[in-house]
Amino acid sequence: MRQNYDPPVVCVCQFCQKSFTFPACWVRRGGGKFCSYDCKYAADRIEISVVCEMCQTSFMTIPAYQRKGPVRFCSRACYDQSRALSLEARFWQKVLKTEKCWPWQGGYHKSGYGLILSKGKGTPKLLAHRVAWEIGCGPIPEGFHVLHHCDNPPCVNYEECLFLGTTADNNADMIAKGRAYWQKQRALLRAS
């Protein structure tokens, strides 16, 4: 006999609202939402309303279509029109302006910096904070980097948070703010 037996959990179907029992270990893994495959299939076929990102019209779609990513456009024409937008127009679609930082809402690099395609599929990706600087302040001189006062990699606020600096400036800023690897290691050793 198993010693760590989890008794079944009583769940309520999200589609038909009937009660049913389901193994607790499966509920912890995200199961137990539907009482049968028929209810799960029917729930995936209920139409939901979505607003087109391009023309702002409302259209209907089903959740099953949203599995590979959000349905963003009502037609192929709107999708094609969105791909033809300028870099600046596509950039501002992905920025959430708040009081201090303007966090990037698009794709990210593994280091936390925002990424945007230069022209569309198959073209190089650009760092969003560098694009922000070029939109707001002009070209970046050779040998300079765009640095953050706020130490928030997704931030693209060129008015308050971004500034230009050399590699030496970037390293000095990192040391002044205690973000250098050796400073973190020293702090860990002192804490233990």
BAKOL-523399 format. One record per residue: residue number from 1; x, y, z of N, C-alpha, C in turn. Coordinates in pm, 1 decimal. Atoms other than C-alpha are relative to their C-alpha. Last residue first. Layout:
BEGIN
num/n.u/n.v/n.w/ca.u/ca.v/ca.w/c.u/c.v/c.w
NUM/X/Y/Z/X/Y/Z/X/Y/Z
...
END
This chain:
BEGIN
num/n.u/n.v/n.w/ca.u/ca.v/ca.w/c.u/c.v/c.w
192/-2.6/139.8/-50.1/2778.3/3331.4/485.5/92.8/-19.4/117.8
191/129.4/40.2/-54.3/2679.1/3694.7/425.2/5.0/-139.6/61.0
190/20.4/-66.8/-127.5/3039.8/3808.3/384.8/-129.5/-43.5/67.7
189/-93.5/55.8/-96.8/3103.4/3547.2/115.7/-17.7/63.3/137.7
188/44.6/135.9/-35.0/2788.2/3644.7/-73.0/90.9/-62.9/105.3
187/118.3/-15.0/-85.0/2881.9/4014.2/-61.6/-53.8/-136.2/42.2
186/-48.4/-46.7/-130.8/3229.7/3934.6/-198.1/-116.7/13.9/98.0
185/-63.5/114.1/-66.4/3075.9/3731.7/-481.1/48.6/37.3/139.5
184/107.4/91.7/-40.1/2842.2/4018.7/-572.1/57.1/-120.3/73.7
183/68.3/-63.6/-112.7/3131.1/4265.0/-573.3/-112.7/-90.2/52.2
182/-81.5/17.2/-120.1/3341.6/4027.6/-787.8/-64.5/65.0/121.1
181/3.1/139.8/-43.6/3063.7/4005.8/-1045.5/76.4/-18.3/130.7
180/-112.2/78.3/52.9/3025.8/4383.7/-1072.5/-3.3/-140.2/60.1
179/49.4/109.2/84.5/2677.8/4520.0/-995.0/111.5/-85.6/-58.6
178/-17.6/128.8/-65.9/2772.3/4738.9/-698.7/-50.0/-118.6/-80.0
177/130.8/49.7/-44.2/2625.7/5062.6/-837.8/7.9/-138.4/62.5
176/60.1/-98.3/-91.0/2962.8/5238.8/-860.2/-132.8/-49.2/56.6
175/-70.9/8.8/-127.9/3118.8/4924.5/-1010.5/-61.3/95.1/102.3
174/26.4/131.3/-57.3/2858.5/4901.5/-1289.8/64.6/-12.0/138.7
173/138.4/-4.5/-48.3/2878.5/5275.7/-1358.9/-35.9/-131.2/70.1
172/-3.0/-85.4/-119.8/3259.3/5252.3/-1386.4/-139.4/8.9/62.4
171/-64.8/74.9/-107.9/3223.9/4957.1/-1626.8/3.7/80.8/129.9
170/90.7/109.0/-36.5/2970.0/5142.4/-1844.6/58.2/-80.8/116.8
169/110.4/-60.2/-76.1/3183.5/5456.8/-1846.5/-95.3/-107.9/50.4
168/-57.0/-38.2/-131.0/3486.9/5249.2/-1952.5/-107.8/62.8/88.4
167/-11.9/123.8/-77.5/3280.8/5088.6/-2231.7/55.2/30.0/138.6
166/-95.8/94.6/56.8/3190.2/5437.8/-2350.6/-1.8/-128.6/83.2
165/-126.8/14.7/-69.2/2878.8/5628.4/-2253.3/88.6/-100.6/-71.0
164/-109.6/55.6/79.0/2546.1/5756.7/-2378.8/126.3/-10.5/84.0
163/-106.4/-96.0/29.3/2247.8/5806.5/-2149.1/108.5/-70.9/-79.2
162/-110.1/42.6/86.4/1910.7/5640.0/-2088.3/104.3/110.1/-15.2
161/-72.5/119.0/-46.2/1671.4/5678.4/-1793.2/122.3/-37.4/-83.8
160/-48.9/0.0/-137.1/1519.8/6026.8/-1811.0/97.1/-113.2/33.4
159/5.2/-133.0/-61.2/1425.8/6130.6/-2167.6/64.8/1.5/138.6
158/-119.1/-77.0/38.0/1542.0/5814.0/-2348.0/2.6/137.5/66.0
157/26.7/-141.8/-21.5/1285.2/5601.5/-2163.2/126.0/81.3/-26.4
156/-37.9/-70.7/123.2/1343.0/5255.9/-2317.5/-27.1/150.4/11.2
155/38.9/-140.7/6.9/1341.5/5042.3/-1999.7/51.7/65.1/-128.6
154/108.5/-21.7/96.5/1367.9/4663.3/-2055.4/-37.7/147.0/-19.2
153/-28.7/27.4/141.1/1720.1/4652.8/-1899.3/-117.8/19.1/-97.2
152/113.5/83.4/37.9/1624.1/4827.3/-1570.7/14.4/-30.5/-149.4
151/-41.7/141.0/-9.0/1943.8/4968.7/-1416.4/-114.7/-97.0/-28.3
150/94.4/73.5/-85.7/1764.2/5307.0/-1375.3/38.3/-146.7/20.4
149/-9.9/-54.7/-135.6/2049.0/5524.0/-1508.0/-78.6/-88.1/96.0
148/120.9/-25.6/-78.3/2065.5/5292.6/-1811.4/34.7/62.1/135.6
147/-1.2/51.3/-136.5/2345.3/5296.3/-2071.4/-128.6/40.4/72.3
146/112.8/-64.2/-67.5/2339.2/5336.2/-2450.8/-12.4/-67.5/136.0
145/108.6/90.0/-37.1/2686.1/5244.4/-2576.2/-112.9/83.8/58.0
144/80.2/-32.2/-117.4/2946.3/5453.0/-2757.8/-109.6/-103.7/19.6
143/-71.3/30.3/-123.6/3228.5/5343.2/-2990.0/-77.4/32.2/127.4
142/-83.8/120.9/3.4/3086.6/5511.7/-3300.6/72.7/-17.5/133.1
141/-135.5/-11.5/54.9/2832.9/5783.7/-3215.5/76.0/-133.2/8.3
140/-95.8/32.2/-106.4/2469.6/5682.4/-3156.7/140.1/7.4/-60.5
139/-89.8/115.4/13.7/2236.0/5853.6/-3402.2/96.7/-15.1/117.4
138/-85.4/2.0/117.8/1959.6/6090.1/-3291.2/95.2/-118.0/-0.2
137/-116.5/-87.2/-14.6/1806.0/6174.5/-2954.4/92.3/3.3/-121.7
136/15.8/-120.7/-79.9/1451.6/6038.3/-2945.4/115.0/97.7/-3.0
135/126.4/-68.4/29.1/1435.3/5782.3/-3225.6/-6.1/133.8/72.2
134/-7.4/-53.5/135.9/1805.7/5689.4/-3203.3/-127.9/72.5/-39.8
133/-93.5/-112.2/1.6/1787.5/5654.4/-2825.1/5.4/63.1/-139.3
132/62.6/-112.6/-71.1/1474.0/5439.1/-2846.6/90.0/123.0/-3.7
131/97.3/-56.7/94.8/1638.2/5215.7/-3110.4/-67.4/120.9/63.5
130/-80.5/-72.1/99.2/1932.1/5165.5/-2870.8/-90.3/64.6/-104.8
129/-46.0/-124.3/-63.0/1691.6/5079.8/-2587.1/88.8/81.0/-94.2
128/105.3/-101.7/-8.7/1508.5/4832.9/-2813.3/49.0/130.0/63.1
127/28.7/-20.8/-141.3/1816.9/4628.8/-2908.9/-93.2/120.4/14.5
126/-67.1/-115.3/-58.4/1792.1/4545.0/-3278.5/-35.7/8.8/147.4
125/68.6/-55.0/-116.6/1707.3/4211.7/-3437.4/84.9/113.1/57.1
124/-67.0/1.9/-130.7/1839.4/4142.1/-3787.0/-86.0/62.1/110.4
123/-93.8/-111.9/-9.8/1597.6/4073.3/-4074.5/62.3/0.6/139.5
122/-123.3/26.4/73.1/1434.0/3740.0/-4157.7/101.1/112.8/5.2
121/-56.6/133.9/-11.9/1085.0/3847.4/-4056.8/126.3/-14.6/-84.7
120/99.0/107.0/4.1/1031.7/4222.1/-4050.0/70.4/-133.8/9.2
119/96.6/-21.5/108.0/1226.9/4544.2/-4102.6/-111.3/-102.9/-3.9
118/-27.2/-123.7/71.8/1466.2/4599.4/-3808.8/-101.5/26.4/-111.8
117/-52.4/29.9/134.1/1311.7/4336.9/-3583.5/18.9/129.3/-76.8
116/96.2/-32.8/104.9/1272.7/4453.1/-3223.4/65.7/-31.5/-134.2
115/-42.4/22.3/138.0/1444.1/4327.1/-2907.8/-112.2/39.2/-95.7
114/103.3/16.7/101.4/1412.5/4441.4/-2545.3/60.0/-17.2/-138.4
113/18.1/-115.4/86.4/1702.8/4386.6/-2303.8/-105.4/-30.3/-106.3
112/105.3/-88.3/-48.7/1658.1/4121.9/-2033.6/-23.9/123.0/-85.7
111/-57.1/-90.2/-100.1/1986.7/3931.8/-2081.3/-101.7/101.3/53.1
110/-16.3/74.1/-125.7/1804.3/3646.5/-2257.1/59.0/86.6/111.6
109/-123.8/76.4/6.1/1695.0/3898.9/-2522.6/14.4/-71.3/134.1
108/-115.8/-28.5/-84.7/1333.4/4010.0/-2501.9/118.6/-86.7/-37.9
107/-90.6/111.4/-26.8/1033.3/4035.4/-2733.2/122.1/44.0/79.1
106/-20.8/95.8/109.1/781.3/4317.7/-2704.4/91.0/-113.4/41.7
105/102.7/103.2/-7.2/644.0/4507.0/-2403.1/14.5/-104.3/-110.4
104/19.3/58.4/132.4/945.0/4733.0/-2337.7/-96.3/-117.2/12.9
103/-39.1/138.9/26.3/913.3/4912.6/-2005.4/-37.8/-47.1/-140.3
102/92.2/41.0/106.0/898.9/5294.5/-2009.0/36.5/-143.4/-35.9
101/-45.7/93.7/102.5/1056.9/5386.6/-1677.5/-109.1/-25.6/-103.4
100/-146.2/-3.4/11.6/969.7/5700.5/-1480.6/48.4/-89.8/-113.9
99/-59.8/-126.1/-45.1/600.7/5797.2/-1492.1/151.3/4.8/-18.1
98/36.7/-24.3/-139.4/475.6/5510.9/-1709.9/72.2/126.7/43.8
97/-54.1/-119.4/-65.6/477.7/5470.2/-2087.4/-55.8/11.8/141.1
96/99.1/-38.6/-100.9/420.2/5113.4/-2205.6/58.9/118.2/75.9
95/-49.3/-74.2/-116.0/619.9/5065.2/-2527.2/-117.0/36.4/91.5
94/-50.6/92.8/-101.2/547.7/4793.2/-2786.6/51.3/68.7/126.6
93/106.4/95.3/-32.2/328.1/4991.7/-3028.5/39.9/-89.4/117.1
92/91.1/-61.5/-96.0/586.3/5273.3/-3008.9/-118.6/-89.2/33.7
91/-64.1/-19.0/-130.2/851.1/5052.3/-3172.5/-101.1/52.5/101.7
90/1.0/130.9/-66.2/626.0/4936.4/-3457.9/59.8/9.8/140.4
89/139.7/31.8/-31.0/561.1/5302.0/-3550.5/-10.5/-134.5/72.2
88/44.6/-86.3/-109.4/933.5/5384.4/-3524.2/-144.2/-30.5/40.6
87/-61.8/47.2/-123.5/1038.6/5085.7/-3734.9/-50.2/81.9/118.8
86/-139.4/-40.1/-19.5/795.7/5188.9/-4006.9/51.0/-54.8/133.0
85/-20.8/-117.7/-84.5/477.7/4993.0/-4063.8/148.6/31.2/13.9
84/-52.1/-109.9/80.8/466.3/4750.3/-4358.0/23.9/126.8/81.9
83/-139.5/29.1/34.0/435.3/4443.2/-4135.9/63.4/114.6/-79.1
82/-81.0/-15.6/-121.2/117.4/4588.1/-3981.5/147.8/-24.8/-29.0
81/-15.0/-143.2/-25.6/-37.4/4635.1/-4326.9/88.0/23.0/123.7
80/-96.0/-54.1/97.1/27.6/4270.3/-4411.8/25.5/148.2/24.0
79/-131.3/55.3/-33.0/-148.2/4158.8/-4090.9/106.8/58.4/-92.6
78/-47.2/-72.1/-119.2/-440.5/4394.8/-4157.0/137.9/-50.7/42.9
77/-30.0/-137.2/41.2/-478.3/4256.3/-4511.7/53.1/81.7/118.8
76/-135.3/1.7/56.3/-451.8/3897.7/-4384.0/41.5/141.4/-41.3
75/-12.1/48.9/137.4/-757.4/3962.0/-4169.1/145.9/0.0/-45.0
74/128.0/51.7/47.0/-880.8/4033.6/-3816.2/9.2/-58.8/-140.7
73/53.1/-72.3/115.4/-534.3/4070.0/-3664.6/-126.5/-66.4/-51.1
72/-15.3/-144.9/-9.7/-384.2/3985.0/-3324.8/-68.3/78.0/-111.4
71/51.0/-41.0/130.7/-470.1/3621.5/-3252.8/-5.9/151.8/3.9
70/124.6/-74.9/10.4/-251.0/3556.1/-2950.1/-37.2/30.9/-144.7
69/-25.7/-141.2/-23.0/9.6/3282.8/-2967.8/-129.2/76.0/-20.2
68/-133.2/-29.5/53.9/30.3/2919.2/-3075.3/39.8/145.3/22.5
67/-102.6/84.3/-62.9/-259.8/2823.9/-2846.9/140.3/32.2/-48.1
66/-89.8/-82.5/-80.2/-482.4/3120.4/-2947.8/115.8/-81.4/59.1
65/-89.1/-72.5/89.8/-654.7/2934.8/-3234.1/104.7/79.9/76.2
64/-91.0/96.9/61.4/-802.2/2683.2/-2987.4/98.4/68.9/-93.6
63/-122.1/19.2/-79.4/-944.6/2975.9/-2787.9/99.2/-97.2/-62.7
62/19.3/103.7/-101.0/-1191.0/3061.1/-3068.9/131.4/-23.7/74.4
61/-92.4/110.0/21.1/-1210.1/3384.0/-3270.2/-28.2/-105.1/106.3
60/15.3/119.3/-82.2/-1458.7/3668.8/-3311.9/104.6/-104.7/-38.9
59/31.6/119.5/77.7/-1383.7/4017.5/-3441.0/-1.2/-119.9/92.4
58/17.0/120.0/-80.8/-1375.6/4370.5/-3298.1/-35.2/-116.9/-91.2
57/134.1/57.0/6.8/-1237.2/4647.7/-3515.1/-3.3/-126.8/84.2
56/75.9/-17.8/-124.1/-926.0/4842.0/-3405.1/-145.0/-49.0/-7.8
55/115.9/-83.5/35.0/-787.0/4858.2/-3763.4/-93.2/23.9/118.9
54/-22.7/-93.8/110.0/-432.3/4737.7/-3687.3/-117.9/94.5/-20.1
53/-103.1/-97.5/-34.4/-430.7/4566.3/-3348.6/16.6/107.8/-106.3
52/-110.6/0.2/95.7/-761.9/4391.3/-3422.1/99.6/110.4/36.7
51/-11.3/-125.0/75.8/-981.2/4367.8/-3110.1/124.8/-6.4/-87.0
50/-136.4/-53.8/-2.0/-1076.6/4018.7/-2986.6/0.5/127.1/-83.7
49/-18.4/-123.8/75.0/-1418.9/3871.3/-2899.2/142.3/52.5/20.4
48/-32.9/-112.6/-86.6/-1443.2/3508.1/-2792.0/27.1/121.3/-87.7
47/-60.6/-119.3/59.3/-1613.5/3219.8/-2970.3/23.2/108.1/104.6
46/84.1/-115.5/-30.4/-1671.5/2895.5/-2784.0/69.6/124.0/-54.0
45/72.9/-43.8/119.4/-1488.4/2612.8/-2963.6/-95.5/116.4/25.6
44/-94.3/-54.2/97.9/-1218.7/2543.2/-2703.8/-70.2/56.4/-122.8
43/-49.4/-126.7/-54.7/-1490.5/2502.3/-2438.5/98.7/66.4/-96.1
42/105.0/-101.2/17.3/-1661.7/2237.3/-2655.8/46.7/136.7/50.9
41/9.0/-31.7/142.3/-1339.0/2034.9/-2683.2/-102.5/110.4/-23.8
40/-122.6/-71.5/36.6/-1279.8/2049.0/-2307.9/-5.2/44.0/-145.6
39/9.0/-135.3/-56.0/-1644.7/1955.9/-2238.9/122.8/82.9/-36.1
38/104.6/-72.2/73.8/-1625.6/1659.1/-2479.5/-14.2/143.6/51.0
37/-62.7/-55.2/120.0/-1292.3/1550.6/-2326.8/-101.4/79.9/-80.9
36/-16.7/96.6/109.1/-1469.6/1509.9/-1994.2/69.6/67.6/-117.2
35/41.8/133.0/-44.7/-1512.2/1670.1/-1651.0/16.8/-105.0/-108.9
34/118.0/46.2/73.5/-1307.2/1978.3/-1739.6/-33.0/-142.9/41.2
33/78.3/-115.8/41.5/-1060.0/2181.2/-1532.4/-129.6/-39.9/-69.2
32/121.6/-15.7/-77.3/-913.5/1893.1/-1335.2/-82.8/120.5/-35.9
31/116.8/74.7/47.5/-560.1/1914.9/-1468.6/-122.4/31.1/83.5
30/82.5/-80.1/90.3/-297.4/2185.6/-1407.5/-121.2/-73.1/-54.4
29/-68.7/-19.3/129.2/-14.8/1977.5/-1258.5/-85.9/75.1/-101.2
28/-119.6/-81.6/-24.4/-147.1/2017.0/-902.8/75.7/29.3/-128.7
27/48.2/-137.0/-20.8/-484.8/1888.0/-1028.7/118.1/93.4/24.0
26/26.6/-56.7/132.9/-311.0/1579.1/-1166.1/-50.3/143.4/11.3
25/-129.1/-24.0/65.5/-155.0/1496.5/-825.6/-20.0/59.6/-139.1
24/-62.5/-123.1/-50.0/-492.7/1547.0/-657.9/131.4/30.5/-70.4
23/-116.8/24.6/-85.8/-660.6/1279.2/-872.2/71.4/130.8/36.6
22/-118.9/7.2/84.2/-995.3/1407.2/-1008.5/118.8/-26.6/92.1
21/-122.4/22.0/-76.4/-1348.8/1394.3/-872.9/116.0/-21.8/-96.4
20/-61.5/128.7/31.0/-1643.5/1553.3/-1050.0/125.1/-14.5/83.7
19/-105.7/43.4/-91.1/-1886.4/1841.1/-994.3/51.1/-137.5/-43.4
18/27.3/120.4/-77.8/-2084.0/1974.1/-1292.4/120.0/-30.4/90.5
17/17.2/-29.3/-142.0/-2039.5/2338.5/-1405.6/-36.0/-121.6/85.4
16/138.4/35.6/-33.6/-2084.1/2248.5/-1777.3/-34.5/21.6/147.6
15/94.7/-14.2/110.5/-1776.5/2428.3/-1914.4/-143.9/-25.4/44.1
14/5.2/-139.1/43.8/-1535.2/2501.3/-1629.9/-98.9/22.1/-113.2
13/-29.7/-14.1/142.8/-1611.8/2162.2/-1473.2/-15.9/146.2/-41.8
12/118.6/-44.4/71.9/-1609.6/2183.0/-1093.3/41.0/25.8/-144.5
11/-19.3/-113.2/90.4/-1349.7/1981.2/-902.1/-133.8/37.1/-63.6
10/126.1/-33.6/66.2/-1366.2/1747.6/-601.4/22.9/127.9/-79.6
9/47.0/-135.8/-28.7/-1015.7/1624.5/-523.4/-130.5/21.5/-74.6
8/49.0/-78.3/113.2/-920.4/1256.0/-511.0/-56.3/134.7/46.5
7/139.1/30.9/33.9/-726.7/1140.5/-202.6/-45.0/84.8/-118.3
6/81.2/-121.6/-1.2/-349.6/1175.9/-221.2/-143.8/-37.8/-33.0
5/116.0/0.5/88.5/-168.2/853.2/-127.9/-77.2/130.2/16.2
4/29.9/-139.1/34.6/173.5/911.1/26.4/-116.5/8.1/-97.1
3/12.2/-80.9/-121.1/201.0/573.2/203.7/-40.8/143.0/-31.0
2/-77.4/-123.6/7.7/128.5/347.1/-89.1/-21.2/83.8/124.7
1/84.1/-118.3/0.0/0.0/0.0/0.0/88.9/125.0/0.0
END
